[in-house]
Amino acid sequence: MQSSPREIVTPFRPIPLDVPEGMKPNEFFNSTENLNDLVHNNGLLQTPEGLLLYRKALGHSNEFDTSIIYNTSQSTLDPLGRPVRRTQVPESVKHVWNRMNQVIIEYMLGQYPDPDRHLVLAGEASLDATWSLTSPGVPSIRMLHNHFIVFDKTQLAEAPTADASNPNLTDGGQHSLFQAHMREVYRAFFDELDLEILRPCQAGSCKIALTGYPQGLPSWEVIGGADALKEVRFWKEYDTILKGFLDFYRTFFGQVSTRNSPMPRDVYFPDLVEAKLLFNNDLLKTAKMVRDRCVHDAKYANAIRWQPAFKQLIYRNDKGQLIVTISQNSIGNAITELLGVVVKRTPDADAYGAAEPALIEKLLEVRRRLVEADLGTSVATPYWGAD
């Protein structure tokens, strides 16, 4: 079997949304009107805390694909003022969200128990205003949401090899700034975090053999597997990984922006930042290299995402172990591309319609389990009822 990234084709039903004249699509997708469509045409379940489970109209996979969004579209009209990562979510909301994650991942692993047949993953991404607003890559819905996706490995194996030079596939690999120039600093910083359930993976042990990904990313095995996700401690450690990443990212790019910059405000691990980063010659000389290039290369400087940008996910490797990883998302790759899966979405209502009944059946079963666990109430749409 050839190990290489794959490009699969995923058909979808064209969305009957008209973007108002004079608006760009990404501007409209941030609007309350679009989020109303998300609820009424694709909503499955919502909670009093504002968490919405919905069917992905433009999905990654028609085998299984759903998301939870923290729908603050009506309570916070400013798209740039909405929570966009776990650390910005109120504790009461995050408590419910973590339980929803656990229930859905448990369902996925039960429905797809064989790691040789299916690739299972779940995770979320930063949606900060980390690109300039005029960039076509600005995230379309600037509200925290996560993904639950399953790919059929037979389909992946039969798919053509993706272009290895695709910049989205190199993020976090050999071309990543962190991995290429600060690999040891980066790993040593994470090694100081207080983790018990998450154990660092040995080099190469977490890759998906079919794709050869992830590449170069720090990864941790979940000791205890799916049962560990029922423990509060796991989700605290999942947050610790993110907090450590945010401290590293903000510290590094702070030094890129301003030579000998002081420690960023409100870091999570100030002693660790001071000891392991601000006095580390490898980090500071890399910051100088990037800063010098920014001064002389306008295109390079404009491409930098100055605020923390990441993808963090939980996935099942070939051995059936659950793995946590996090990516320096400096380029803008899709969450699936961390695992070497490039998705080409194509409008094809007939092909999507053939896959839709089985997909919806699974999504409604997930909804039933969440309702049973007192994790929300059902939403009715033209495609399914509330019961």
Secondary structure, DSSP 4 states (H G I P E B T S, - for coil): -----EEEEEEEPPP--PPPTT--HHHHHTSHHHHHHHHHHHEEEE-TTSEEEEE-TT-S-SSEEEEEEE--TTT---GGGS--SGGGS-HHHHHHHHHHHHHHHHHHHHHS--TTTEEEEEEEE--SS-S-TTSTTS-SS-S-EEEEEEEEHHHHHHSPBP-TT-HHHHTTTTT-HHHHHHHHHHHHHHHTS--SSEEEPPTTTT-BTTTTBS-S--EEEETTGGGGGGSHHHHHHHHHHHHHHHHHHHHHHHHHHSTTPPPPTT-S-HHHHHHHTTT-HHHHHHHHHHHHHHHH-HHHHHH---S--EEEEEEE-TTS-EEEEEEE-SS---GGGGGTEEEEEEE-HHHHHHHHHHHHHHHHHHHHHHHHTT--EE--BTTB---
